[in-house]
């Protein structure tokens, strides 16, 4: 019961994160590429309930920031002006690069004021909106790359384990070669050889192909072990005795036994590939501007003074913690549940 409750909690957490990210057009108040050059490195906007006269407001409101003369990136809130926060706001049609577009937004404020829940970057772009849209890019790239790796591993591992002989020997030697390679350094080297001036969407495609093709080895090795056991089980031998073909045995009796391994491997690879995207984009080899991703958002904190004076620029890195922890917890819960079922 405790294992099932843990699995449910993890699924709820990951579902909430993915709904928030997929609905960036609704939950984010601004387009991720809209700049406000008057408010670079603005701190997170405070929500107020009591105005300067001490009057309580039932609706939260914001006060506009005013830049201090002669001090870049330093602001104070003008408490004399109040702008209420509106919910379910309709705006002009968006031109955002997200997956789902929406003209309705969960919250917003009047045009005379701005609401930045996580502050702004050096171009005055809303960090909260960029975090949601960047999560779409990072999560989608990791999911597709993990699916590619697991798919290749499932195919090659099944063929190697079922056929055996020379095919098995060649496949496993190739697998050992890929496992011995330092994948992160190899990824950096391969990406460095590709053109740097590539469109952002092409950068996402290149990342998916590079990471997905390089990560098949470990799933293939595990799938091969499952196939070697499954093809010798009594029901598989009985089916072969009744004249079942190799394709039927693979489809009906062998490959279904590998689905548990495939799911757990996908759960391990997704956070690994998210970190790979962050690392590549941080060094300028991944997803490029203006398309936001968690990696190129963190790349803006490379100047050492930003981490001390503009702490909110670190929040994209903090947002990675529940995502990575959720996937690792999901994998652990699925592994425990599979072990419980086998017992």
BELLINZI-V350250 format. One record per pair of residues at least 12 apart in sequence whose ideal C-beta (glycine too) atoms are under 8 Angstrom apart, sorted by the first residue. I is the first residue (numbers start at 1). J is the second residue. Records with the same first field share a line. If there is no record, write none. Layout:
I=J / J
This chain:
3=333 / 336 / 337 / 340
4=337
6=329 / 333
7=330 / 333 / 334 / 337
10=326 / 329 / 330 / 333
11=330
13=322 / 326
14=323 / 326 / 327 / 330
17=135 / 322 / 323 / 326
18=139
20=132 / 135
21=132 / 135 / 136 / 139
22=99 / 100 / 136
23=100 / 102 / 132
24=96 / 98 / 99 / 100 / 129 / 132 / 133 / 135 / 136
25=94 / 96 / 98 / 100 / 101 / 102 / 105
26=100 / 102 / 104 / 105 / 106
27=105 / 106 / 132
28=105 / 126 / 128 / 129 / 132 / 133
29=89 / 105 / 106 / 107 / 108 / 115 / 126 / 128 / 129
30=125 / 126 / 129
31=94 / 95 / 96 / 129
32=96 / 97 / 98 / 125 / 126 / 129 / 130 / 132 / 133 / 134 / 290 / 292
33=96 / 97 / 125 / 290 / 292
34=125 / 126
35=123 / 124 / 125
36=114 / 120 / 124 / 125
37=123 / 124
38=67 / 124
39=65 / 67 / 75 / 114 / 116 / 120 / 124
40=72 / 73 / 120 / 121 / 122 / 123 / 124
41=72 / 73 / 119 / 120 / 121 / 122 / 306 / 309 / 310 / 313
42=65 / 73 / 75 / 114 / 116 / 119 / 120 / 124
43=65 / 75 / 116 / 119 / 310 / 312
44=116 / 117 / 118 / 119 / 312
45=62 / 65 / 114 / 115 / 116 / 117 / 119
46=62 / 63 / 77
47=60 / 61 / 62 / 85
48=60 / 61 / 62 / 63 / 79 / 82
49=61
51=79 / 82
52=79 / 80
57=82 / 84
59=84 / 85
60=84 / 85
61=82 / 83 / 84 / 85
62=82 / 83 / 85 / 109 / 113 / 114 / 115
63=77 / 78 / 79 / 80 / 81 / 82 / 83 / 113
64=77 / 78 / 81 / 83 / 112 / 113 / 114
65=77 / 78 / 114
66=78
73=309 / 310
81=112 / 113
83=109 / 110 / 112 / 113
84=109 / 110
85=107 / 108 / 109 / 115
86=107 / 108 / 109 / 110
87=106 / 107
88=104 / 105 / 106
89=104 / 105 / 106 / 107 / 108
90=103 / 104 / 105
91=103 / 105 / 108
96=133
97=133 / 200 / 291
98=133 / 136
99=136 / 140
114=126
116=128
118=131 / 312 / 315
119=310 / 312 / 313 / 315
121=297 / 300 / 313
122=300
127=297 / 312 / 313 / 315 / 316
130=292 / 297
131=292 / 294 / 297 / 315 / 316 / 319
133=292
134=292 / 293 / 294 / 296 / 297 / 316
135=294 / 319 / 323
137=204 / 277 / 287 / 291 / 292 / 293 / 294
138=274 / 277 / 278 / 293 / 294 / 295
139=274 / 323
140=204
141=204 / 207 / 208 / 211 / 273 / 277 / 287 / 293
142=269 / 270 / 271 / 273 / 274 / 276 / 277
143=270
144=208 / 212
145=207 / 208 / 211 / 212 / 215 / 269 / 273
146=212 / 215 / 266 / 269 / 270 / 273
147=212 / 266
148=208 / 209 / 212 / 213 / 216
149=211 / 212 / 213 / 214 / 215 / 216 / 219 / 265 / 269
150=216 / 219 / 262 / 265 / 266 / 269
152=212 / 213 / 216 / 219 / 220
153=216 / 217 / 218 / 219 / 220 / 221 / 222 / 223 / 262 / 265
154=219 / 220 / 223 / 255 / 258 / 262
156=171 / 175 / 216 / 220
157=171 / 219 / 220 / 221 / 222 / 223 / 224 / 226 / 227 / 258
158=223 / 224 / 227 / 250 / 254 / 255 / 258
159=171
160=172 / 220 / 224 / 227
161=223 / 224 / 225 / 226 / 227 / 228 / 231
162=227 / 231 / 246 / 249 / 250 / 254
168=224
171=220 / 224
172=221 / 224
174=217
175=217 / 220 / 221
176=217
178=214 / 216 / 217
179=217 / 218 / 221
181=214
183=214 / 215
184=276 / 279
186=214
187=210 / 211 / 214 / 276 / 280
188=279 / 280 / 283 / 285
190=210
191=206 / 207 / 210 / 280 / 285 / 286
192=285
194=206
196=284 / 285
198=288
200=287 / 288 / 289 / 290 / 291
201=291
203=286 / 287 / 288 / 291
204=287 / 291
207=276 / 277 / 280 / 286 / 287
211=273 / 276 / 277
215=269 / 272 / 273
218=265
219=261 / 262 / 265 / 269
222=261 / 265
223=258 / 261 / 262
226=257 / 258 / 261
227=254 / 255 / 257 / 258
229=257
230=253 / 254 / 257 / 258
231=249 / 253 / 254
233=253
235=253
236=249 / 253 / 254
239=252 / 253
260=334 / 338
263=334
264=331 / 334 / 335 / 338
267=327 / 328 / 330 / 331 / 334
268=327 / 328 / 331
270=327
271=323 / 324 / 327 / 328
274=294 / 320 / 323 / 324
275=320 / 324
277=293 / 294 / 295
278=294 / 295 / 298 / 320
279=295
280=295
281=293 / 294 / 295 / 296 / 298 / 299
282=295 / 296 / 298 / 299 / 302
283=299
284=299
294=316 / 317 / 319 / 320
297=316
298=314 / 316 / 317
300=313
301=313 / 314
